[in-house]
Amino acid sequence: HYCEELARKDSSQQAITFATFAEPSAQHAVTSADIVCTVTSATTPILFGAWLKPGAHVNAVGACTPNFREFDATCLEKCRCFCDSREACLREPGDILGPLGEGKVTEEQVFEAEIGGVLKKEFVRSDQEMTLYKAVGIALADLTAARVITENASQ
């Protein structure tokens, strides 16, 4: 019901330039999505790799502790993955640690690159490849972003 209310509210706002609408289920929303964002503290997967269509991209930025899992192992198996910090992602998030511990994926499979490699075009994807970005939150990145925003705001 909240999503339906938000969709009604957002579609009447002049500043919003995209359509919003409620889907009947997470699966229904994901199967047609080009980009899927998960921002939860789920302890069991809410996103399943079987739902992803060819060319889909996942931004997984929640579930940053070992007992949380936003997505299942199939997401890691099907997607080419990159992250904000390989070291942190191999130590903190349950949605990575679980499949690694279960032997469903290897460290090499999980993260081909960090975000810097993507920005330097060391990680390039085709239109049909599924990709997943896992972020656990790096303080230095937050500080750098804050500095850039502050500098741009003062110009």
One Martini backbone bead per residue (centre of mass of N, CA, C, O) as a GRO file, in nm:
protein
  155
    1HIS     BB    1   0.055   0.064  -0.019
    2TYR     BB    2   0.292   0.259  -0.012
    3CYS     BB    3   0.367   0.239  -0.316
    4GLU     BB    4   0.099   0.348  -0.423
    5GLU     BB    5   0.117   0.623  -0.283
    6LEU     BB    6   0.386   0.707  -0.406
    7ALA     BB    7   0.301   0.692  -0.701
    8ARG     BB    8   0.081   0.908  -0.681
    9LYS     BB    9   0.254   1.136  -0.571
   10ASP     BB   10   0.490   1.141  -0.783
   11SER     BB   11   0.305   1.182  -1.045
   12SER     BB   12   0.222   1.488  -0.933
   13GLN     BB   13   0.506   1.582  -0.958
   14GLN     BB   14   0.707   1.802  -1.136
   15ALA     BB   15   1.013   1.702  -1.067
   16ILE     BB   16   0.927   1.438  -1.181
   17THR     BB   17   1.054   1.237  -1.480
   18PHE     BB   18   0.919   0.965  -1.378
   19ALA     BB   19   0.774   0.668  -1.349
   20THR     BB   20   0.547   0.536  -1.103
   21PHE     BB   21   0.492   0.201  -0.961
   22ALA     BB   22   0.322  -0.075  -0.860
   23GLU     BB   23   0.392  -0.400  -0.766
   24PRO     BB   24   0.285  -0.720  -0.670
   25SER     BB   25   0.602  -0.802  -0.674
   26ALA     BB   26   0.930  -0.856  -0.671
   27GLN     BB   27   0.946  -1.045  -0.910
   28HIS     BB   28   0.791  -0.870  -1.110
   29ALA     BB   29   0.989  -0.630  -1.099
   30VAL     BB   30   1.260  -0.780  -1.176
   31THR     BB   31   1.201  -0.931  -1.455
   32SER     BB   32   1.186  -0.619  -1.602
   33ALA     BB   33   1.457  -0.513  -1.502
   34ASP     BB   34   1.757  -0.336  -1.549
   35ILE     BB   35   1.749  -0.217  -1.248
   36VAL     BB   36   1.861  -0.325  -0.919
   37CYS     BB   37   1.783  -0.229  -0.579
   38THR     BB   38   1.944  -0.292  -0.265
   39VAL     BB   39   1.828  -0.162   0.078
   40THR     BB   40   1.890  -0.375   0.333
   41SER     BB   41   1.834  -0.596   0.641
   42ALA     BB   42   1.835  -0.875   0.543
   43THR     BB   43   1.856  -1.233   0.640
   44THR     BB   44   1.718  -1.303   0.372
   45PRO     BB   45   1.656  -1.342   0.064
   46ILE     BB   46   1.500  -1.103  -0.190
   47LEU     BB   47   1.698  -1.194  -0.421
   48PHE     BB   48   1.692  -1.372  -0.738
   49GLY     BB   49   1.865  -1.490  -1.005
   50ALA     BB   50   1.614  -1.609  -1.164
   51TRP     BB   51   1.489  -1.308  -1.213
   52LEU     BB   52   1.704  -1.226  -1.403
   53LYS     BB   53   1.781  -1.055  -1.681
   54PRO     BB   54   1.929  -0.992  -1.948
   55GLY     BB   55   2.134  -0.709  -1.859
   56ALA     BB   56   2.124  -0.685  -1.572
   57HIS     BB   57   2.147  -0.469  -1.277
   58VAL     BB   58   2.304  -0.472  -0.949
   59ASN     BB   59   2.246  -0.286  -0.645
   60ALA     BB   60   2.421  -0.376  -0.345
   61VAL     BB   61   2.389  -0.183  -0.022
   62GLY     BB   62   2.326  -0.386   0.182
   63ALA     BB   63   2.407  -0.621   0.386
   64CYS     BB   64   2.698  -0.566   0.596
   65THR     BB   65   2.670  -0.845   0.744
   66PRO     BB   66   2.698  -1.183   0.814
   67ASN     BB   67   2.363  -1.202   0.885
   68PHE     BB   68   2.317  -1.087   0.597
   69ARG     BB   69   2.076  -1.125   0.303
   70GLU     BB   70   1.972  -1.016  -0.017
   71PHE     BB   71   2.110  -1.244  -0.193
   72ASP     BB   72   2.171  -1.507  -0.380
   73ALA     BB   73   2.397  -1.721  -0.524
   74THR     BB   74   2.291  -1.692  -0.818
   75CYS     BB   75   2.377  -1.404  -0.859
   76LEU     BB   76   2.683  -1.466  -0.851
   77GLU     BB   77   2.683  -1.683  -1.079
   78LYS     BB   78   2.547  -1.487  -1.314
   79CYS     BB   79   2.737  -1.253  -1.234
   80ARG     BB   80   2.922  -0.982  -1.274
   81CYS     BB   81   3.157  -0.856  -1.031
   82PHE     BB   82   3.160  -0.564  -0.817
   83CYS     BB   83   3.325  -0.322  -0.589
   84ASP     BB   84   3.444  -0.117  -0.342
   85SER     BB   85   3.577  -0.361  -0.146
   86ARG     BB   86   3.726  -0.653  -0.140
   87GLU     BB   87   3.812  -0.682   0.153
   88ALA     BB   88   3.534  -0.617   0.282
   89CYS     BB   89   3.362  -0.830   0.110
   90LEU     BB   90   3.539  -1.078   0.245
   91ARG     BB   91   3.433  -0.993   0.562
   92GLU     BB   92   3.111  -0.895   0.587
   93PRO     BB   93   2.893  -1.002   0.383
   94GLY     BB   94   2.660  -1.258   0.370
   95ASP     BB   95   2.611  -1.263   0.050
   96ILE     BB   96   2.916  -1.366   0.030
   97LEU     BB   97   3.001  -1.560   0.261
   98GLY     BB   98   2.799  -1.784   0.217
   99PRO     BB   99   2.877  -1.886  -0.077
  100LEU     BB  100   3.173  -1.930  -0.007
  101GLY     BB  101   3.131  -2.136   0.231
  102GLU     BB  102   2.953  -2.332   0.031
  103GLY     BB  103   3.109  -2.338  -0.262
  104LYS     BB  104   2.956  -2.168  -0.503
  105VAL     BB  105   3.205  -1.969  -0.488
  106THR     BB  106   3.469  -1.761  -0.570
  107GLU     BB  107   3.668  -1.497  -0.534
  108GLU     BB  108   3.715  -1.456  -0.841
  109GLN     BB  109   3.411  -1.450  -0.919
  110VAL     BB  110   3.301  -1.220  -0.744
  111PHE     BB  111   3.564  -1.011  -0.805
  112GLU     BB  112   3.693  -0.838  -1.076
  113ALA     BB  113   3.632  -0.549  -0.935
  114GLU     BB  114   3.658  -0.229  -0.858
  115ILE     BB  115   3.525   0.076  -0.901
  116GLY     BB  116   3.785   0.197  -1.025
  117GLY     BB  117   3.796  -0.006  -1.266
  118VAL     BB  118   3.538   0.093  -1.393
  119LEU     BB  119   3.621   0.392  -1.433
  120LYS     BB  120   3.885   0.278  -1.609
  121LYS     BB  121   3.773   0.039  -1.798
  122GLU     BB  122   3.841  -0.269  -1.676
  123PHE     BB  123   3.517  -0.299  -1.671
  124VAL     BB  124   3.338  -0.457  -1.925
  125ARG     BB  125   3.016  -0.475  -2.078
  126SER     BB  126   2.754  -0.623  -2.205
  127ASP     BB  127   2.417  -0.609  -2.273
  128GLN     BB  128   2.373  -0.927  -2.165
  129GLU     BB  129   2.510  -0.886  -1.908
  130MET     BB  130   2.531  -0.958  -1.576
  131THR     BB  131   2.538  -0.736  -1.291
  132LEU     BB  132   2.723  -0.668  -0.972
  133TYR     BB  133   2.705  -0.435  -0.699
  134LYS     BB  134   2.903  -0.424  -0.402
  135ALA     BB  135   2.833  -0.245  -0.096
  136VAL     BB  136   2.964  -0.146   0.241
  137GLY     BB  137   3.115   0.104   0.295
  138ILE     BB  138   3.339   0.378   0.260
  139ALA     BB  139   3.463   0.643   0.418
  140LEU     BB  140   3.641   0.770   0.197
  141ALA     BB  141   3.416   0.798  -0.011
  142ASP     BB  142   3.237   0.986   0.155
  143LEU     BB  143   3.446   1.214   0.190
  144THR     BB  144   3.495   1.267  -0.109
  145ALA     BB  145   3.206   1.336  -0.186
  146ALA     BB  146   3.178   1.573   0.013
  147ARG     BB  147   3.401   1.745  -0.111
  148VAL     BB  148   3.285   1.772  -0.397
  149ILE     BB  149   3.017   1.899  -0.315
  150THR     BB  150   3.134   2.144  -0.168
  151GLU     BB  151   3.299   2.258  -0.404
  152ASN     BB  152   3.055   2.286  -0.603
  153ALA     BB  153   2.876   2.471  -0.419
  154SER     BB  154   3.101   2.716  -0.415
  155GLN     BB  155   3.081   2.779  -0.748
   0.00000   0.00000   0.00000
